[in-house]
Amino acid sequence: MMQSPKKGTWQTLLPLIGVAIPVLILDWVSKWLVQTYITYVTEVIPIIPGFFNLRHDRNPGAAFGVLSGHRFLLILITIVALVFIFAYYLRFRESRWMQVALGFLLGGAVGNFIDRLYLGEVVDFLQFGIASKGLFWPTFNVADISVCIGAGMLIVYLFRNRDQAQ
């Protein structure tokens, strides 16, 4: 007979899932809108002229186009990252901060993972820069923002608790 999970286990999963699922939904909806309404790849729609644009881009690589054209390797790296996220969850599940941080990492990693699996590349659309200088940060998406938030939270936690995290 299978035992039911401890109530505490489900309670620690709620922040992880409660962050990851909305991130996934927001990421998917925003990418769908971009693909539906900005039909030409590299089409630019100024939101704050000279500073912030919506631009439909496709990235076959990771951040900044690194490992472009190595889809299988990127999928493998994402799977390893997901294992890392769940291992950290098991290690730090009593910390609400880590539950939320890992939720951001999970939602972002899965969002871009889905793109790589189904499209072979990631849909990016947020572009910031200084147009008058021709300086623009590479385009990114909601999943990328989520990964950055989660990674930042993870670093803060590990730095502040470095003696306990060993």
Helices and strands as residue ranges (DSSP letters): H 7-37, E 44-48, E 52-59, G 63-65, H 71-92, H 96-119, E 122-130, G 131-133, E 135-136, H 142-160
